[in-house]
Amino acid sequence: MSARVGGRNRPISWVVGLICVGIVGALLWLSLPAGPGVVAVLMHLLGEPAPPGVSGQ
């Protein structure tokens, strides 16, 4: 548990925390199409050949 800070309302902090989790989830959902590009860059950095179709060929 976190330390109690004066003036902090527990129900409001739960609502704000859930909103933050929703925003992070939405950002992760939006970043999913970038997955194959990230894999290609990581494979290139590691010096391994990228699997067919990942590098956009």
PDB file of N, CA, C and O in Angstrom, chain B, residues numbered from 101:
ATOM      1  N   MET B 101       0.837  -1.181   0.000  1.00  0.00           N
ATOM      2  CA  MET B 101       0.000   0.000   0.000  1.00  0.00           C
ATOM      3  C   MET B 101       0.884   1.247   0.000  1.00  0.00           C
ATOM      4  O   MET B 101       1.981   1.263   0.558  1.00  0.00           O
ATOM      5  N   SER B 102       0.375   2.265  -0.631  1.00  0.00           N
ATOM      6  CA  SER B 102       1.128   3.513  -0.667  1.00  0.00           C
ATOM      7  C   SER B 102       0.835   4.325   0.586  1.00  0.00           C
ATOM      8  O   SER B 102      -0.155   4.091   1.279  1.00  0.00           O
ATOM      9  N   ALA B 103       1.695   5.263   0.860  1.00  0.00           N
ATOM     10  CA  ALA B 103       1.521   6.121   2.029  1.00  0.00           C
ATOM     11  C   ALA B 103       0.319   7.033   1.817  1.00  0.00           C
ATOM     12  O   ALA B 103       0.061   7.495   0.706  1.00  0.00           O
ATOM     13  N   ARG B 104      -0.398   7.278   2.882  1.00  0.00           N
ATOM     14  CA  ARG B 104      -1.551   8.175   2.800  1.00  0.00           C
ATOM     15  C   ARG B 104      -1.052   9.615   2.758  1.00  0.00           C
ATOM     16  O   ARG B 104      -0.278  10.047   3.613  1.00  0.00           O
ATOM     17  N   VAL B 105      -1.506  10.340   1.756  1.00  0.00           N
ATOM     18  CA  VAL B 105      -1.123  11.730   1.592  1.00  0.00           C
ATOM     19  C   VAL B 105      -2.346  12.581   1.889  1.00  0.00           C
ATOM     20  O   VAL B 105      -3.448  12.275   1.432  1.00  0.00           O
ATOM     21  N   GLY B 106      -2.156  13.632   2.643  1.00  0.00           N
ATOM     22  CA  GLY B 106      -3.268  14.496   2.993  1.00  0.00           C
ATOM     23  C   GLY B 106      -3.939  15.086   1.768  1.00  0.00           C
ATOM     24  O   GLY B 106      -3.262  15.572   0.862  1.00  0.00           O
ATOM     25  N   GLY B 107      -5.277  15.050   1.730  1.00  0.00           N
ATOM     26  CA  GLY B 107      -6.018  15.618   0.629  1.00  0.00           C
ATOM     27  C   GLY B 107      -6.262  14.656  -0.518  1.00  0.00           C
ATOM     28  O   GLY B 107      -6.872  15.046  -1.513  1.00  0.00           O
ATOM     29  N   ARG B 108      -5.813  13.422  -0.419  1.00  0.00           N
ATOM     30  CA  ARG B 108      -6.000  12.448  -1.495  1.00  0.00           C
ATOM     31  C   ARG B 108      -7.266  11.641  -1.208  1.00  0.00           C
ATOM     32  O   ARG B 108      -7.442  11.096  -0.119  1.00  0.00           O
ATOM     33  N   ASN B 109      -8.131  11.581  -2.201  1.00  0.00           N
ATOM     34  CA  ASN B 109      -9.388  10.869  -2.073  1.00  0.00           C
ATOM     35  C   ASN B 109      -9.243   9.503  -2.725  1.00  0.00           C
ATOM     36  O   ASN B 109      -8.904   9.407  -3.905  1.00  0.00           O
ATOM     37  N   ARG B 110      -9.498   8.447  -1.962  1.00  0.00           N
ATOM     38  CA  ARG B 110      -9.278   7.090  -2.461  1.00  0.00           C
ATOM     39  C   ARG B 110     -10.157   6.753  -3.669  1.00  0.00           C
ATOM     40  O   ARG B 110      -9.628   6.211  -4.640  1.00  0.00           O
ATOM     41  N   PRO B 111     -11.458   7.036  -3.672  1.00  0.00           N
ATOM     42  CA  PRO B 111     -12.257   6.706  -4.864  1.00  0.00           C
ATOM     43  C   PRO B 111     -11.801   7.460  -6.118  1.00  0.00           C
ATOM     44  O   PRO B 111     -11.791   6.889  -7.209  1.00  0.00           O
ATOM     45  N   ILE B 112     -11.430   8.716  -5.976  1.00  0.00           N
ATOM     46  CA  ILE B 112     -10.956   9.488  -7.123  1.00  0.00           C
ATOM     47  C   ILE B 112      -9.643   8.903  -7.634  1.00  0.00           C
ATOM     48  O   ILE B 112      -9.429   8.845  -8.844  1.00  0.00           O
ATOM     49  N   SER B 113      -8.767   8.471  -6.741  1.00  0.00           N
ATOM     50  CA  SER B 113      -7.496   7.900  -7.182  1.00  0.00           C
ATOM     51  C   SER B 113      -7.727   6.585  -7.916  1.00  0.00           C
ATOM     52  O   SER B 113      -6.984   6.274  -8.846  1.00  0.00           O
ATOM     53  N   TRP B 114      -8.739   5.799  -7.527  1.00  0.00           N
ATOM     54  CA  TRP B 114      -9.068   4.573  -8.254  1.00  0.00           C
ATOM     55  C   TRP B 114      -9.560   4.898  -9.657  1.00  0.00           C
ATOM     56  O   TRP B 114      -9.160   4.253 -10.626  1.00  0.00           O
ATOM     57  N   VAL B 115     -10.428   5.900  -9.766  1.00  0.00           N
ATOM     58  CA  VAL B 115     -10.954   6.285 -11.077  1.00  0.00           C
ATOM     59  C   VAL B 115      -9.813   6.758 -11.981  1.00  0.00           C
ATOM     60  O   VAL B 115      -9.736   6.354 -13.141  1.00  0.00           O
ATOM     61  N   VAL B 116      -8.947   7.592 -11.469  1.00  0.00           N
ATOM     62  CA  VAL B 116      -7.824   8.092 -12.257  1.00  0.00           C
ATOM     63  C   VAL B 116      -6.884   6.945 -12.627  1.00  0.00           C
ATOM     64  O   VAL B 116      -6.360   6.913 -13.740  1.00  0.00           O
ATOM     65  N   GLY B 117      -6.668   6.013 -11.714  1.00  0.00           N
ATOM     66  CA  GLY B 117      -5.820   4.857 -12.013  1.00  0.00           C
ATOM     67  C   GLY B 117      -6.410   3.993 -13.117  1.00  0.00           C
ATOM     68  O   GLY B 117      -5.680   3.525 -13.990  1.00  0.00           O
ATOM     69  N   LEU B 118      -7.724   3.774 -13.091  1.00  0.00           N
ATOM     70  CA  LEU B 118      -8.372   2.999 -14.147  1.00  0.00           C
ATOM     71  C   LEU B 118      -8.315   3.724 -15.487  1.00  0.00           C
ATOM     72  O   LEU B 118      -8.147   3.088 -16.527  1.00  0.00           O
ATOM     73  N   ILE B 119      -8.451   5.037 -15.471  1.00  0.00           N
ATOM     74  CA  ILE B 119      -8.323   5.813 -16.715  1.00  0.00           C
ATOM     75  C   ILE B 119      -6.911   5.675 -17.267  1.00  0.00           C
ATOM     76  O   ILE B 119      -6.732   5.516 -18.474  1.00  0.00           O
ATOM     77  N   CYS B 120      -5.918   5.732 -16.408  1.00  0.00           N
ATOM     78  CA  CYS B 120      -4.525   5.589 -16.857  1.00  0.00           C
ATOM     79  C   CYS B 120      -4.286   4.198 -17.452  1.00  0.00           C
ATOM     80  O   CYS B 120      -3.616   4.070 -18.476  1.00  0.00           O
ATOM     81  N   VAL B 121      -4.830   3.160 -16.815  1.00  0.00           N
ATOM     82  CA  VAL B 121      -4.687   1.807 -17.343  1.00  0.00           C
ATOM     83  C   VAL B 121      -5.365   1.709 -18.710  1.00  0.00           C
ATOM     84  O   VAL B 121      -4.839   1.063 -19.617  1.00  0.00           O
ATOM     85  N   GLY B 122      -6.521   2.342 -18.862  1.00  0.00           N
ATOM     86  CA  GLY B 122      -7.206   2.345 -20.150  1.00  0.00           C
ATOM     87  C   GLY B 122      -6.403   3.043 -21.229  1.00  0.00           C
ATOM     88  O   GLY B 122      -6.355   2.581 -22.369  1.00  0.00           O
ATOM     89  N   ILE B 123      -5.771   4.155 -20.877  1.00  0.00           N
ATOM     90  CA  ILE B 123      -4.964   4.894 -21.853  1.00  0.00           C
ATOM     91  C   ILE B 123      -3.747   4.069 -22.269  1.00  0.00           C
ATOM     92  O   ILE B 123      -3.419   3.999 -23.453  1.00  0.00           O
ATOM     93  N   VAL B 124      -3.084   3.452 -21.310  1.00  0.00           N
ATOM     94  CA  VAL B 124      -1.923   2.612 -21.635  1.00  0.00           C
ATOM     95  C   VAL B 124      -2.352   1.432 -22.509  1.00  0.00           C
ATOM     96  O   VAL B 124      -1.654   1.076 -23.459  1.00  0.00           O
ATOM     97  N   GLY B 125      -3.501   0.825 -22.189  1.00  0.00           N
ATOM     98  CA  GLY B 125      -4.013  -0.271 -23.010  1.00  0.00           C
ATOM     99  C   GLY B 125      -4.322   0.182 -24.429  1.00  0.00           C
ATOM    100  O   GLY B 125      -4.026  -0.536 -25.384  1.00  0.00           O
ATOM    101  N   ALA B 126      -4.916   1.368 -24.579  1.00  0.00           N
ATOM    102  CA  ALA B 126      -5.225   1.888 -25.913  1.00  0.00           C
ATOM    103  C   ALA B 126      -3.943   2.165 -26.696  1.00  0.00           C
ATOM    104  O   ALA B 126      -3.883   1.892 -27.895  1.00  0.00           O
ATOM    105  N   LEU B 127      -2.928   2.697 -26.039  1.00  0.00           N
ATOM    106  CA  LEU B 127      -1.659   2.946 -26.722  1.00  0.00           C
ATOM    107  C   LEU B 127      -0.991   1.643 -27.158  1.00  0.00           C
ATOM    108  O   LEU B 127      -0.404   1.576 -28.238  1.00  0.00           O
ATOM    109  N   LEU B 128      -1.078   0.616 -26.327  1.00  0.00           N
ATOM    110  CA  LEU B 128      -0.539  -0.680 -26.719  1.00  0.00           C
ATOM    111  C   LEU B 128      -1.313  -1.251 -27.903  1.00  0.00           C
ATOM    112  O   LEU B 128      -0.715  -1.824 -28.815  1.00  0.00           O
ATOM    113  N   TRP B 129      -2.641  -1.098 -27.898  1.00  0.00           N
ATOM    114  CA  TRP B 129      -3.465  -1.578 -29.003  1.00  0.00           C
ATOM    115  C   TRP B 129      -3.094  -0.869 -30.308  1.00  0.00           C
ATOM    116  O   TRP B 129      -3.017  -1.492 -31.367  1.00  0.00           O
ATOM    117  N   LEU B 130      -2.866   0.440 -30.212  1.00  0.00           N
ATOM    118  CA  LEU B 130      -2.504   1.201 -31.404  1.00  0.00           C
ATOM    119  C   LEU B 130      -1.102   0.869 -31.910  1.00  0.00           C
ATOM    120  O   LEU B 130      -0.816   1.037 -33.096  1.00  0.00           O
ATOM    121  N   SER B 131      -0.225   0.397 -31.018  1.00  0.00           N
ATOM    122  CA  SER B 131       1.145   0.105 -31.433  1.00  0.00           C
ATOM    123  C   SER B 131       1.309  -1.304 -31.987  1.00  0.00           C
ATOM    124  O   SER B 131       2.398  -1.642 -32.452  1.00  0.00           O
ATOM    125  N   LEU B 132       0.277  -2.136 -31.959  1.00  0.00           N
ATOM    126  CA  LEU B 132       0.398  -3.508 -32.445  1.00  0.00           C
ATOM    127  C   LEU B 132       0.828  -3.609 -33.911  1.00  0.00           C
ATOM    128  O   LEU B 132       1.618  -4.496 -34.232  1.00  0.00           O
ATOM    129  N   PRO B 133       0.350  -2.747 -34.817  1.00  0.00           N
ATOM    130  CA  PRO B 133       0.803  -2.872 -36.206  1.00  0.00           C
ATOM    131  C   PRO B 133       2.309  -2.636 -36.396  1.00  0.00           C
ATOM    132  O   PRO B 133       2.866  -3.027 -37.422  1.00  0.00           O
ATOM    133  N   ALA B 134       2.957  -2.013 -35.438  1.00  0.00           N
ATOM    134  CA  ALA B 134       4.390  -1.756 -35.561  1.00  0.00           C
ATOM    135  C   ALA B 134       5.220  -2.979 -35.178  1.00  0.00           C
ATOM    136  O   ALA B 134       6.443  -2.952 -35.321  1.00  0.00           O
ATOM    137  N   GLY B 135       4.592  -4.044 -34.696  1.00  0.00           N
ATOM    138  CA  GLY B 135       5.311  -5.232 -34.244  1.00  0.00           C
ATOM    139  C   GLY B 135       6.242  -5.841 -35.266  1.00  0.00           C
ATOM    140  O   GLY B 135       7.409  -6.071 -34.950  1.00  0.00           O
ATOM    141  N   PRO B 136       5.778  -6.120 -36.502  1.00  0.00           N
ATOM    142  CA  PRO B 136       6.693  -6.718 -37.484  1.00  0.00           C
ATOM    143  C   PRO B 136       7.896  -5.827 -37.809  1.00  0.00           C
ATOM    144  O   PRO B 136       8.994  -6.335 -38.038  1.00  0.00           O
ATOM    145  N   GLY B 137       7.702  -4.522 -37.830  1.00  0.00           N
ATOM    146  CA  GLY B 137       8.823  -3.622 -38.085  1.00  0.00           C
ATOM    147  C   GLY B 137       9.839  -3.656 -36.964  1.00  0.00           C
ATOM    148  O   GLY B 137      11.044  -3.615 -37.210  1.00  0.00           O
ATOM    149  N   VAL B 138       9.358  -3.731 -35.733  1.00  0.00           N
ATOM    150  CA  VAL B 138      10.262  -3.806 -34.581  1.00  0.00           C
ATOM    151  C   VAL B 138      11.053  -5.116 -34.630  1.00  0.00           C
ATOM    152  O   VAL B 138      12.249  -5.133 -34.338  1.00  0.00           O
ATOM    153  N   VAL B 139      10.385  -6.208 -34.997  1.00  0.00           N
ATOM    154  CA  VAL B 139      11.083  -7.491 -35.105  1.00  0.00           C
ATOM    155  C   VAL B 139      12.170  -7.414 -36.165  1.00  0.00           C
ATOM    156  O   VAL B 139      13.275  -7.918 -35.958  1.00  0.00           O
ATOM    157  N   ALA B 140      11.869  -6.791 -37.293  1.00  0.00           N
ATOM    158  CA  ALA B 140      12.867  -6.674 -38.359  1.00  0.00           C
ATOM    159  C   ALA B 140      14.070  -5.852 -37.907  1.00  0.00           C
ATOM    160  O   ALA B 140      15.209  -6.217 -38.195  1.00  0.00           O
ATOM    161  N   VAL B 141      13.831  -4.754 -37.206  1.00  0.00           N
ATOM    162  CA  VAL B 141      14.939  -3.920 -36.720  1.00  0.00           C
ATOM    163  C   VAL B 141      15.774  -4.683 -35.706  1.00  0.00           C
ATOM    164  O   VAL B 141      17.003  -4.627 -35.755  1.00  0.00           O
ATOM    165  N   LEU B 142      15.132  -5.393 -34.788  1.00  0.00           N
ATOM    166  CA  LEU B 142      15.882  -6.155 -33.789  1.00  0.00           C
ATOM    167  C   LEU B 142      16.703  -7.261 -34.446  1.00  0.00           C
ATOM    168  O   LEU B 142      17.843  -7.506 -34.051  1.00  0.00           O
ATOM    169  N   MET B 143      16.132  -7.926 -35.438  1.00  0.00           N
ATOM    170  CA  MET B 143      16.887  -8.966 -36.138  1.00  0.00           C
ATOM    171  C   MET B 143      18.086  -8.365 -36.863  1.00  0.00           C
ATOM    172  O   MET B 143      19.164  -8.960 -36.885  1.00  0.00           O
ATOM    173  N   HIS B 144      17.902  -7.199 -37.451  1.00  0.00           N
ATOM    174  CA  HIS B 144      19.008  -6.537 -38.140  1.00  0.00           C
ATOM    175  C   HIS B 144      20.107  -6.154 -37.146  1.00  0.00           C
ATOM    176  O   HIS B 144      21.293  -6.323 -37.430  1.00  0.00           O
ATOM    177  N   LEU B 145      19.707  -5.635 -35.976  1.00  0.00           N
ATOM    178  CA  LEU B 145      20.692  -5.242 -34.973  1.00  0.00           C
ATOM    179  C   LEU B 145      21.454  -6.452 -34.434  1.00  0.00           C
ATOM    180  O   LEU B 145      22.635  -6.347 -34.100  1.00  0.00           O
ATOM    181  N   LEU B 146      20.787  -7.589 -34.350  1.00  0.00           N
ATOM    182  CA  LEU B 146      21.440  -8.794 -33.849  1.00  0.00           C
ATOM    183  C   LEU B 146      22.266  -9.496 -34.917  1.00  0.00           C
ATOM    184  O   LEU B 146      23.005 -10.432 -34.615  1.00  0.00           O
ATOM    185  N   GLY B 147      22.145  -9.048 -36.169  1.00  0.00           N
ATOM    186  CA  GLY B 147      22.937  -9.622 -37.235  1.00  0.00           C
ATOM    187  C   GLY B 147      22.371 -10.904 -37.812  1.00  0.00           C
ATOM    188  O   GLY B 147      23.049 -11.601 -38.566  1.00  0.00           O
ATOM    189  N   GLU B 148      21.132 -11.220 -37.463  1.00  0.00           N
ATOM    190  CA  GLU B 148      20.506 -12.429 -37.977  1.00  0.00           C
ATOM    191  C   GLU B 148      19.618 -12.071 -39.159  1.00  0.00           C
ATOM    192  O   GLU B 148      19.058 -10.976 -39.204  1.00  0.00           O
ATOM    193  N   PRO B 149      19.485 -12.976 -40.107  1.00  0.00           N
ATOM    194  CA  PRO B 149      18.579 -12.693 -41.221  1.00  0.00           C
ATOM    195  C   PRO B 149      17.134 -12.669 -40.741  1.00  0.00           C
ATOM    196  O   PRO B 149      16.721 -13.504 -39.935  1.00  0.00           O
ATOM    197  N   ALA B 150      16.377 -11.710 -41.242  1.00  0.00           N
ATOM    198  CA  ALA B 150      14.975 -11.584 -40.854  1.00  0.00           C
ATOM    199  C   ALA B 150      14.167 -12.686 -41.516  1.00  0.00           C
ATOM    200  O   ALA B 150      14.485 -13.099 -42.630  1.00  0.00           O
ATOM    201  N   PRO B 151      13.121 -13.171 -40.846  1.00  0.00           N
ATOM    202  CA  PRO B 151      12.259 -14.167 -41.464  1.00  0.00           C
ATOM    203  C   PRO B 151      11.583 -13.601 -42.706  1.00  0.00           C
ATOM    204  O   PRO B 151      11.360 -12.393 -42.781  1.00  0.00           O
ATOM    205  N   PRO B 152      11.252 -14.438 -43.676  1.00  0.00           N
ATOM    206  CA  PRO B 152      10.629 -13.926 -44.899  1.00  0.00           C
ATOM    207  C   PRO B 152       9.308 -13.238 -44.611  1.00  0.00           C
ATOM    208  O   PRO B 152       8.502 -13.730 -43.821  1.00  0.00           O
ATOM    209  N   GLY B 153       9.089 -12.108 -45.248  1.00  0.00           N
ATOM    210  CA  GLY B 153       7.851 -11.369 -45.086  1.00  0.00           C
ATOM    211  C   GLY B 153       7.869 -10.327 -43.993  1.00  0.00           C
ATOM    212  O   GLY B 153       6.993  -9.462 -43.960  1.00  0.00           O
ATOM    213  N   VAL B 154       8.839 -10.381 -43.094  1.00  0.00           N
ATOM    214  CA  VAL B 154       8.887  -9.417 -41.989  1.00  0.00           C
ATOM    215  C   VAL B 154       9.484  -8.110 -42.445  1.00  0.00           C
ATOM    216  O   VAL B 154       9.040  -7.051 -42.000  1.00  0.00           O
ATOM    217  N   SER B 155      10.475  -8.143 -43.317  1.00  0.00           N
ATOM    218  CA  SER B 155      11.178  -6.920 -43.693  1.00  0.00           C
ATOM    219  C   SER B 155      10.452  -6.142 -44.801  1.00  0.00           C
ATOM    220  O   SER B 155      10.981  -5.147 -45.295  1.00  0.00           O
ATOM    221  N   GLY B 156       9.265  -6.575 -45.191  1.00  0.00           N
ATOM    222  CA  GLY B 156       8.492  -5.860 -46.183  1.00  0.00           C
ATOM    223  C   GLY B 156       8.841  -6.246 -47.615  1.00  0.00           C
ATOM    224  O   GLY B 156       8.516  -5.507 -48.544  1.00  0.00           O
ATOM    225  N   GLN B 157       9.488  -7.372 -47.810  1.00  0.00           N
ATOM    226  CA  GLN B 157       9.870  -7.803 -49.147  1.00  0.00           C
ATOM    227  C   GLN B 157       8.787  -8.663 -49.741  1.00  0.00           C
ATOM    228  O   GLN B 157       8.920  -9.129 -50.873  1.00  0.00           O
TER     229      GLN B 157
END
